[in-house]
């Protein structure tokens, strides 16, 4: 039981660190560091988990609230630096798209919950999509703009701790397959970030 508590705290801490380094890198590079669809899904999941479906929350409320606040800060960065990433879209139109996207994510999670998909289970496909989107964003940007080795490593470690925590409590081929896919894409992302740093001759361990 002691290991469960340790893994529980570690996954929370590692993901918080990933968010914090994403915010720092975003401010430095004048962009956002987490893919936009992933941010919208995260905010929707955490907003519902802290309010409407609080009784089904698979993590402590303070954890979900902390993640929600960090994700809202990153969402603010998305809006703030939208002209850098989407120069053909004015801020009002972009804000409307973000709001509609957020409402759509909330509606999808609501439908999933109504269909019997638990909050614990719905978080795994969401995490998998985030891992895939990180790889895609790095490929599209063709640089480490908004990215750092610390974001990659802490996301990977947070997911690894969550995987071990869940597998110690639940055994399911679906969980195991989803986690294996997440780890696979996280390792690809880590390798891509490391390769970019090596080619640039940069120190991956620099905090800033």
Residue pairs with C-beta under 8 A, 6 or more apart in sequence:
3 168
4 165
4 168
4 169
7 161
7 162
7 164
7 165
7 168
8 59
8 165
10 157
10 158
10 161
11 158
11 159
11 161
11 162
11 165
12 59
12 63
12 66
12 158
13 158
14 154
14 155
14 157
14 158
14 161
15 67
15 154
15 155
15 158
16 66
16 67
16 70
17 150
17 154
17 158
18 150
18 151
18 154
18 155
18 158
19 34
19 67
19 70
19 71
19 74
20 70
21 33
21 148
21 150
21 151
21 154
22 32
22 33
22 34
22 74
22 146
22 151
23 33
23 70
23 73
23 74
23 77
24 208
25 33
25 146
25 147
25 148
25 151
26 32
26 33
26 74
26 77
26 81
26 146
27 77
28 208
29 145
29 146
30 81
30 84
31 77
31 81
31 84
31 85
31 145
31 146
32 39
32 74
32 77
32 78
32 81
32 85
32 146
33 74
33 77
33 146
33 147
33 148
33 151
34 42
34 74
34 130
34 134
35 130
35 133
35 134
35 136
35 137
36 78
36 98
36 101
37 101
37 129
37 133
38 126
38 129
38 130
38 133
38 134
39 71
39 74
39 75
39 78
40 75
40 98
40 101
40 102
40 105
41 105
41 126
41 129
41 130
42 67
42 71
42 126
42 130
43 68
43 71
43 72
43 75
43 102
43 105
44 102
44 105
44 106
44 108
44 109
45 105
45 109
45 119
45 122
45 123
45 126
46 64
46 65
46 67
46 68
46 71
47 68
47 106
48 106
48 109
48 110
48 113
49 56
49 57
49 59
49 64
49 119
50 57
50 61
50 64
50 65
50 68
52 110
53 113
53 119
54 61
56 113
56 118
56 119
57 64
57 119
58 118
58 119
58 120
58 123
75 98
78 98
79 91
79 94
79 95
79 98
82 89
82 91
82 94
83 91
86 94
89 97
109 122
112 122
113 119
113 122
120 166
121 174
121 175
124 175
124 178
124 179
124 182
125 178
127 159
127 162
127 182
128 178
128 181
128 182
128 185
131 155
131 159
131 181
131 182
131 185
131 186
131 189
132 185
134 152
134 155
134 185
134 186
134 189
135 185
135 188
135 189
135 192
137 146
137 147
138 144
138 147
138 189
138 192
138 193
138 196
139 192
141 147
143 196
144 193
144 196
144 197
144 200
147 193
147 196
148 193
149 190
149 193
149 194
149 197
149 204
149 205
150 207
152 186
152 189
152 190
152 193
153 190
155 186
155 189
156 183
156 186
156 187
156 189
156 190
159 179
159 182
159 183
159 186
160 183
163 179
163 182
163 183
166 175
166 179
167 175
167 176
167 179
193 204
194 204
197 203
197 204
